[in-house]
Amino acid sequence: MFNQLKIAVLIPCHNEEVSIAKVVSDFRLALPDAAIYVFDNNSSDNTVREARLAGAMVRNETQQGKGHVVRRMFRDIDADFYLMVDGDDTYDASLAPDMIKLAMSGPYDLVNCIRRETGDAAYRGGHRFGNLLLTGVVRQIFGNRILDMLSGYKVFSRRFVKSFPALSAGFDIETELTVHTLELSMPAAHIEGEYRGRAVGSESKLRTYRDGWRILMLIIRLVRHERPMVFFGALAGLLVAAALLLIWPVIVTYLDTGLVPRFPTAFLAMGIMLLASLSVFTGTILDTVTRGRKELRMLTYLQYPPPVYAPNDYADSVAIGSVDNNALTGGNDDLFGQMWRFGLVGIVGYIVNAGLVESLVLNIGPLRAQMLAFPAAVTVTWWLNRRFTFGASHHAIHHEWLRYVLANMLGWTANNCAYLWMIFSVPLAYQHPALAVAVGSLAGMVLNFSASRLIVFKKVRQA
């Protein structure tokens, strides 16, 4: 079926002598007409020899890191479709023909394999959580069309490969591939496949915390580059909030006495507000620049013909669409979206609480001011969470509000208990109470979110 197509199987490798021969043989059997390339990345074992004996064409990339290898593969190889897979024998080669058929039936510029674990050794716990977290963050910021962002089993079209700039150096290349797809609104599809543990004697090159941190930093850089108005707008919002918190007591004092006794604070707040304005202007300018860069990438993308179109009912039937998102992820993307919105609502609640306390404290004292400000802040956050974060529950509205107040009281209790425990149990926290405040705030936030999601705004399940 594929004998009229140029299909390239690209296998980036580093010290995979245990598994590479089987990977090459399996893909040779699955795609007999494909050209199989193994790109070795400074292996110190017999990866190169095993790959050649298995019949693969071996190329070398001396710059260490998967990103460098992918960049070299995409530059050097010309094909109609590119199938990229890791060389650790954790993916099912028999799925390859269906992935190519699915790419042709769209046609799609990207077909991504959603990993389905078939053994306990397939995922380490940190990898599973990190994948869900990072994929959720990217889906919230750039769009929710891509599932399992860090999967190493993908099919690309020629125009995807030749328009991809490939700037990353390591495992964060998977994130860059995803954002490239979303930013150019490329047609993409998903298919589910087995994901098994590595062969005995084979060692993962992925370092959970180091590579997770690099991917997170890449996401932040991509937000700055691709969504400059969001990045610098959020920075401006934080600066404005800091300036208002600093200047508010000065304004209250001025309104009460007609004097401004704290000029350094006033000048500092003014400087921070100027930085916020500069941040907004920077975001506006860079947003225009980003639009120009995006148009240039789109023009490069459109220089290449679309993928070969061959409708296939079976391929379409096994494809995973956006409607299957919750079935695949167990609602994790919805969970991360709720966490994100809950955090933003919490910031709004803090501003309401602090603003009311500062405005009332001179007249009725700090305790009474807090007694009035706390219910107001709770009511505001309840309404926002009801409207934007979770949606209305099946409870009567006054019962829902009372449940939410109770949940906040429980969170407040957890916050203070954790704070006191840290102060009296951890010497470092006693010397630096900010550490105890951080732990207490985290404990209160986790309890507040869990109670709000599972008790206050819980929906009635449909039969």
C-alpha positions as CSV (number, residue, x, y, z in Angstrom):
1,M,0.0,0.0,0.0
2,F,2.9,2.4,0.7
3,N,5.2,1.4,-2.1
4,Q,4.6,4.7,-3.9
5,L,5.5,6.7,-0.8
6,K,8.8,7.6,0.7
7,I,8.5,6.7,4.4
8,A,11.4,7.3,6.7
9,V,11.6,5.6,10.1
10,L,13.8,7.8,12.4
11,I,15.2,6.2,15.5
12,P,17.3,8.5,17.8
13,C,19.6,6.4,19.9
14,H,22.1,6.6,22.8
15,N,23.4,3.4,24.3
16,E,20.6,1.1,23.2
17,E,22.6,-2.0,22.1
18,V,20.2,-4.2,24.1
19,S,17.1,-3.2,22.1
20,I,18.0,-1.5,18.9
21,A,18.3,-4.6,16.7
22,K,14.8,-5.7,17.7
23,V,13.4,-2.2,17.1
24,V,14.9,-2.1,13.6
25,S,13.7,-5.7,12.8
26,D,10.2,-5.0,14.1
27,F,9.8,-1.9,12.0
28,R,11.3,-3.6,9.0
29,L,8.6,-6.2,9.3
30,A,5.8,-3.6,9.9
31,L,6.9,-1.2,7.1
32,P,8.9,-3.3,4.6
33,D,9.1,-0.4,2.0
34,A,10.3,2.2,4.5
35,A,13.9,3.5,4.9
36,I,15.0,2.9,8.5
37,Y,17.6,5.4,9.9
38,V,19.3,5.1,13.3
39,F,20.8,8.3,14.4
40,D,23.4,7.5,17.0
41,N,24.2,10.2,19.7
42,N,27.7,9.4,21.0
43,S,26.9,5.8,22.2
44,S,29.6,4.2,24.2
45,D,28.3,0.6,23.6
46,N,27.7,-1.5,20.5
47,T,24.5,0.4,19.4
48,V,26.0,1.3,16.0
49,R,27.2,-2.2,15.2
50,E,23.8,-3.8,16.3
51,A,21.9,-1.3,14.2
52,R,23.9,-2.0,11.1
53,L,23.7,-5.7,11.5
54,A,19.9,-5.4,11.7
55,G,19.9,-3.5,8.4
56,A,19.4,0.1,9.4
57,M,21.2,3.1,7.8
58,V,23.2,4.6,10.6
59,R,24.0,8.3,10.9
60,N,25.8,10.1,13.7
61,E,25.2,13.3,15.6
62,T,28.0,14.4,18.0
63,Q,26.1,17.2,19.8
64,Q,24.6,15.5,22.9
65,G,20.9,15.6,23.4
66,K,17.7,14.4,21.7
67,G,16.9,17.9,20.4
68,H,20.1,18.0,18.5
69,V,19.4,14.6,17.0
70,V,15.9,15.5,15.9
71,R,17.2,18.7,14.3
72,R,19.8,16.7,12.3
73,M,17.2,14.0,11.3
74,F,14.7,16.6,10.0
75,R,17.4,18.5,8.1
76,D,19.1,15.5,6.4
77,I,16.2,13.1,5.6
78,D,13.7,13.8,2.8
79,A,10.5,11.7,2.8
80,D,6.7,12.0,2.4
81,F,6.1,10.7,5.9
82,Y,8.4,10.5,8.9
83,L,7.8,8.0,11.7
84,M,9.9,8.9,14.8
85,V,10.2,6.3,17.5
86,D,12.5,5.8,20.5
87,G,15.1,3.0,20.2
88,D,14.3,1.4,23.6
89,D,11.7,-1.1,22.3
90,T,8.9,0.3,24.5
91,Y,6.5,1.0,21.6
92,D,4.5,-1.4,19.4
93,A,5.9,-1.5,15.9
94,S,2.8,-3.2,14.5
95,L,0.9,0.0,15.0
96,A,3.1,1.8,12.4
97,P,1.0,1.0,9.3
98,D,-2.2,2.2,11.0
99,M,-0.5,5.5,12.0
100,I,0.6,6.0,8.4
101,K,-2.9,5.2,7.1
102,L,-4.4,7.6,9.7
103,A,-2.0,10.4,8.6
104,M,-3.1,9.8,5.0
105,S,-6.8,9.6,5.8
106,G,-7.0,13.1,7.3
107,P,-4.6,14.1,5.9
108,Y,-2.9,14.9,9.2
109,D,0.5,16.6,9.7
110,L,0.9,14.9,13.0
111,V,-0.3,11.5,14.3
112,N,0.6,11.0,18.0
113,C,0.6,7.7,19.8
114,I,-1.1,7.8,23.1
115,R,0.7,5.4,25.5
116,R,-1.3,2.7,27.2
117,E,0.7,1.0,29.9
118,T,0.9,-2.8,29.6
119,G,3.2,-3.3,32.6
120,D,4.1,-1.8,36.0
121,A,7.6,-1.0,34.7
122,A,6.4,1.1,31.8
123,Y,6.2,4.3,33.8
124,R,8.0,5.5,36.8
125,G,5.6,7.4,39.1
126,G,7.4,10.7,38.7
127,H,7.3,10.3,34.9
128,R,3.6,9.7,34.9
129,F,2.8,12.7,37.1
130,G,5.3,14.9,35.2
131,N,3.7,14.0,31.9
132,L,0.2,14.8,33.1
133,L,1.3,18.1,34.7
134,L,3.4,19.4,31.7
135,T,0.9,18.2,29.1
136,G,-1.9,19.9,31.2
137,V,0.1,23.2,31.4
138,V,0.7,23.2,27.6
139,R,-3.0,22.4,26.9
140,Q,-4.2,25.2,29.1
141,I,-1.8,27.8,27.5
142,F,-1.5,26.8,23.9
143,G,-4.6,24.7,23.2
144,N,-6.1,21.4,24.1
145,R,-5.8,19.4,20.8
146,I,-2.7,17.4,21.8
147,L,-2.8,14.5,24.3
148,D,0.2,12.8,25.8
149,M,2.7,15.5,24.7
150,L,5.8,13.6,25.7
151,S,5.1,10.4,23.7
152,G,8.1,9.4,21.7
153,Y,6.1,7.7,18.9
154,K,4.9,10.1,16.2
155,V,4.3,10.4,12.5
156,F,4.9,13.7,10.7
157,S,4.2,15.0,7.2
158,R,6.9,16.6,5.1
159,R,5.6,20.1,5.6
160,F,5.6,19.7,9.3
161,V,9.2,18.5,9.4
162,K,10.5,21.2,7.0
163,S,8.8,24.1,8.7
164,F,9.9,23.0,12.2
165,P,12.7,25.2,13.6
166,A,13.9,22.7,16.2
167,L,15.6,24.9,18.7
168,S,15.7,22.6,21.7
169,A,18.7,20.5,22.8
170,G,17.3,17.7,25.0
171,F,14.0,15.9,25.8
172,D,12.2,19.2,25.8
173,I,12.1,18.8,22.0
174,E,8.8,16.9,22.4
175,T,7.2,20.1,23.9
176,E,8.5,22.2,21.1
177,L,7.0,19.8,18.6
178,T,3.6,20.1,20.3
179,V,3.6,23.9,20.5
180,H,4.7,24.0,16.8
181,T,1.6,22.0,15.9
182,L,-0.7,24.1,18.0
183,E,0.6,27.5,17.0
184,L,0.2,26.8,13.2
185,S,-3.1,25.0,13.8
186,M,-1.9,21.9,12.0
187,P,-4.3,19.0,11.6
188,A,-3.4,16.4,14.2
189,A,-4.8,13.0,15.2
190,H,-4.2,10.4,17.9
191,I,-4.1,6.7,18.1
192,E,-3.7,4.5,21.2
193,G,-0.9,2.0,21.5
194,E,0.8,-0.2,24.0
195,Y,3.7,1.1,26.1
196,R,5.8,-1.5,27.8
197,G,8.8,-1.5,30.1
198,R,12.3,-1.3,28.8
199,A,14.3,-4.5,28.1
200,V,16.4,-6.0,30.9
201,G,19.8,-4.3,30.9
202,S,18.5,-1.2,29.2
203,E,18.6,2.1,31.1
204,S,16.3,5.1,30.6
205,K,18.2,8.3,29.6
206,L,15.3,10.5,31.0
207,R,16.0,12.1,34.4
208,T,12.7,12.8,36.0
209,Y,13.5,16.0,37.9
210,R,16.3,17.5,35.7
211,D,14.4,16.9,32.4
212,G,11.1,17.9,34.0
213,W,12.6,21.2,35.1
214,R,14.1,21.8,31.7
215,I,10.7,21.1,30.0
216,L,9.0,23.5,32.5
217,M,11.5,26.2,31.7
218,L,11.0,25.6,28.0
219,I,7.2,26.1,28.5
220,I,7.8,29.4,30.2
221,R,10.2,30.5,27.4
222,L,7.6,29.4,24.8
223,V,4.9,31.4,26.6
224,R,7.2,34.4,26.5
225,H,8.0,33.9,22.8
226,E,4.6,32.8,21.5
227,R,2.3,34.5,24.0
228,P,4.2,37.7,25.0
229,M,1.0,39.6,25.9
230,V,0.0,36.8,28.3
231,F,3.5,36.6,29.8
232,F,4.1,40.3,30.2
233,G,0.5,41.0,31.1
234,A,0.7,38.6,34.0
235,L,4.0,40.1,35.1
236,A,2.4,43.6,34.9
237,G,-0.6,42.3,37.0
238,L,1.8,41.1,39.7
239,L,3.7,44.4,39.7
240,V,0.5,46.4,39.9
241,A,-0.7,44.2,42.8
242,A,2.6,44.8,44.6
243,A,2.5,48.5,44.0
244,L,-1.1,48.8,45.3
245,L,-0.3,46.8,48.4
246,L,2.6,49.2,49.1
247,I,0.8,52.4,48.3
248,W,-2.5,51.6,50.0
249,P,-1.4,52.5,53.6
250,V,0.2,55.7,52.3
251,I,-3.0,56.7,50.6
252,V,-5.1,55.8,53.7
253,T,-2.7,57.9,55.9
254,Y,-2.9,60.8,53.4
255,L,-6.7,60.7,53.4
256,D,-6.8,60.7,57.2
257,T,-4.1,63.2,58.0
258,G,-3.3,65.0,54.7
259,L,0.4,64.0,55.1
260,V,2.6,61.6,53.2
261,P,5.1,60.5,55.9
262,R,6.6,57.6,53.9
263,F,8.1,59.0,50.7
264,P,10.4,56.1,50.1
265,T,7.4,53.7,50.0
266,A,5.5,56.1,47.7
267,F,8.5,56.3,45.3
268,L,9.0,52.5,45.4
269,A,5.3,52.0,44.5
270,M,5.6,54.5,41.7
271,G,8.7,52.8,40.3
272,I,6.9,49.4,40.4
273,M,3.9,50.9,38.6
274,L,6.2,52.3,35.9
275,L,7.7,48.8,35.5
276,A,4.2,47.4,35.1
277,S,3.5,49.9,32.4
278,L,6.7,49.1,30.7
279,S,5.8,45.4,30.9
280,V,2.5,46.1,29.1
281,F,4.2,48.1,26.4
282,T,6.8,45.3,25.9
283,G,4.1,42.7,25.6
284,T,2.2,44.8,23.1
285,I,5.3,45.3,20.9
286,L,6.5,41.7,21.1
287,D,2.9,40.5,20.3
288,T,3.2,42.3,16.9
289,V,6.7,40.7,16.4
290,T,5.4,37.3,17.3
291,R,2.6,37.6,14.8
292,G,5.1,38.4,12.1
293,R,7.2,35.4,13.0
294,K,4.1,33.2,13.0
295,E,3.1,34.4,9.5
296,L,6.6,33.6,8.3
297,R,6.4,30.1,9.7
298,M,3.0,29.6,8.1
299,L,4.4,30.7,4.7
300,T,7.2,28.2,5.1
301,Y,4.7,25.5,6.0
302,L,2.6,26.3,3.0
303,Q,5.5,26.0,0.6
304,Y,5.3,22.3,0.8
305,P,2.4,20.2,-0.7
306,P,-0.1,18.6,1.7
307,P,0.3,15.0,2.6
308,V,-1.0,12.3,0.3
309,Y,-4.8,11.9,0.8
310,A,-6.2,8.4,1.0
311,P,-9.4,8.0,3.0
312,N,-9.5,4.9,5.3
313,D,-12.5,4.0,7.3
314,Y,-10.5,1.6,9.6
315,A,-7.9,4.3,10.4
316,D,-10.6,6.8,11.1
317,S,-12.3,4.3,13.4
318,V,-9.2,3.7,15.6
319,A,-8.3,7.4,15.8
320,I,-8.8,9.1,19.1
321,G,-10.6,12.4,18.9
322,S,-11.0,15.3,21.3
323,V,-14.3,13.7,22.6
324,D,-12.2,10.9,24.0
325,N,-10.0,13.2,26.1
326,N,-11.5,12.4,29.4
327,A,-11.6,8.7,28.7
328,L,-7.9,8.7,28.1
329,T,-6.7,11.1,30.8
330,G,-9.3,10.3,33.4
331,G,-10.3,14.0,33.5
332,N,-6.7,15.1,34.4
333,D,-6.8,18.0,31.9
334,D,-10.0,19.2,33.5
335,L,-8.4,18.8,36.9
336,F,-5.4,20.9,35.9
337,G,-7.7,23.5,34.4
338,Q,-9.6,23.7,37.6
339,M,-6.4,24.0,39.7
340,W,-5.3,26.8,37.4
341,R,-8.5,28.7,37.8
342,F,-8.8,28.0,41.5
343,G,-5.4,29.6,42.0
344,L,-6.4,32.7,40.1
345,V,-9.6,33.0,42.0
346,G,-7.6,32.6,45.2
347,I,-5.4,35.6,44.2
348,V,-8.6,37.7,43.6
349,G,-9.9,36.6,47.0
350,Y,-6.7,37.7,48.7
351,I,-6.9,41.1,47.0
352,V,-10.5,41.6,48.2
353,N,-9.6,40.5,51.7
354,A,-6.5,42.6,52.0
355,G,-8.1,45.6,50.4
356,L,-11.1,45.5,52.8
357,V,-9.0,45.0,55.8
358,E,-6.7,47.9,54.9
359,S,-9.7,50.2,54.3
360,L,-11.5,49.3,57.5
361,V,-8.6,48.8,59.9
362,L,-8.3,52.5,61.0
363,N,-11.9,52.8,61.9
364,I,-12.8,49.5,63.5
365,G,-9.4,47.8,64.2
366,P,-7.8,44.8,62.5
367,L,-9.9,42.0,64.2
368,R,-13.2,43.5,63.3
369,A,-12.0,44.4,59.9
370,Q,-11.0,40.8,59.2
371,M,-14.4,39.6,60.6
372,L,-16.1,41.7,57.9
373,A,-13.5,41.2,55.1
374,F,-13.3,37.4,55.4
375,P,-17.0,36.6,54.6
376,A,-16.9,39.1,51.7
377,A,-13.8,37.5,50.3
378,V,-15.3,34.0,50.7
379,T,-18.5,35.1,49.0
380,V,-16.5,36.6,46.0
381,T,-14.4,33.5,45.6
382,W,-17.4,31.2,46.0
383,W,-19.2,33.0,43.2
384,L,-16.1,33.0,40.9
385,N,-15.4,29.3,41.5
386,R,-19.1,28.6,41.0
387,R,-19.1,30.6,37.7
388,F,-15.6,29.8,36.2
389,T,-13.8,27.0,38.1
390,F,-16.2,24.2,38.9
391,G,-19.7,25.2,37.9
392,A,-22.8,25.0,40.0
393,S,-23.5,21.9,42.1
394,H,-26.8,20.1,42.6
395,H,-27.1,21.7,46.1
396,A,-29.4,24.6,46.8
397,I,-27.5,27.9,46.4
398,H,-27.5,28.8,50.1
399,H,-26.4,25.2,51.1
400,E,-23.6,25.4,48.5
401,W,-22.4,28.7,50.0
402,L,-22.5,27.3,53.6
403,R,-20.5,24.2,52.4
404,Y,-18.0,26.6,50.8
405,V,-17.6,28.6,54.0
406,L,-17.1,25.4,55.9
407,A,-14.5,24.2,53.4
408,N,-12.6,27.5,53.8
409,M,-12.7,27.2,57.5
410,L,-11.2,23.7,57.2
411,G,-8.5,25.1,54.9
412,W,-7.8,27.9,57.4
413,T,-7.5,25.4,60.2
414,A,-5.1,23.2,58.1
415,N,-3.1,26.3,57.2
416,N,-2.6,27.4,60.8
417,C,-2.0,23.8,62.1
418,A,0.7,23.3,59.5
419,Y,2.2,26.7,60.3
420,L,2.4,25.9,64.0
421,W,3.7,22.4,63.4
422,M,6.5,23.8,61.2
423,I,7.3,26.6,63.7
424,F,7.7,24.2,66.7
425,S,9.1,21.2,64.9
426,V,11.5,22.6,62.3
427,P,14.3,24.8,63.7
428,L,14.9,26.4,60.3
429,A,11.2,27.3,60.0
430,Y,11.3,28.9,63.5
431,Q,14.2,31.1,62.3
432,H,12.6,31.8,58.9
433,P,8.8,31.8,59.4
434,A,8.2,32.4,55.7
435,L,8.9,28.7,55.2
436,A,6.2,27.8,57.7
437,V,3.8,30.3,55.9
438,A,4.5,28.6,52.6
439,V,3.8,25.1,54.0
440,G,0.7,26.3,55.7
441,S,-0.6,28.0,52.6
442,L,0.0,24.9,50.5
443,A,-1.8,22.7,53.0
444,G,-4.7,25.1,53.2
445,M,-4.9,25.4,49.4
446,V,-4.8,21.6,48.8
447,L,-7.6,21.1,51.4
448,N,-9.7,24.0,50.1
449,F,-9.4,22.7,46.5
450,S,-10.1,19.1,47.4
451,A,-13.1,20.0,49.5
452,S,-14.4,22.4,46.9
453,R,-14.1,19.9,44.1
454,L,-15.3,16.8,45.9
455,I,-17.9,18.2,48.3
456,V,-19.0,21.8,47.6
457,F,-19.3,21.7,43.8
458,K,-19.8,18.0,43.3
459,K,-22.0,17.2,40.3
460,V,-24.6,14.5,40.2
461,R,-23.4,11.6,38.0
462,Q,-25.5,10.8,35.1
463,A,-26.7,7.2,34.8
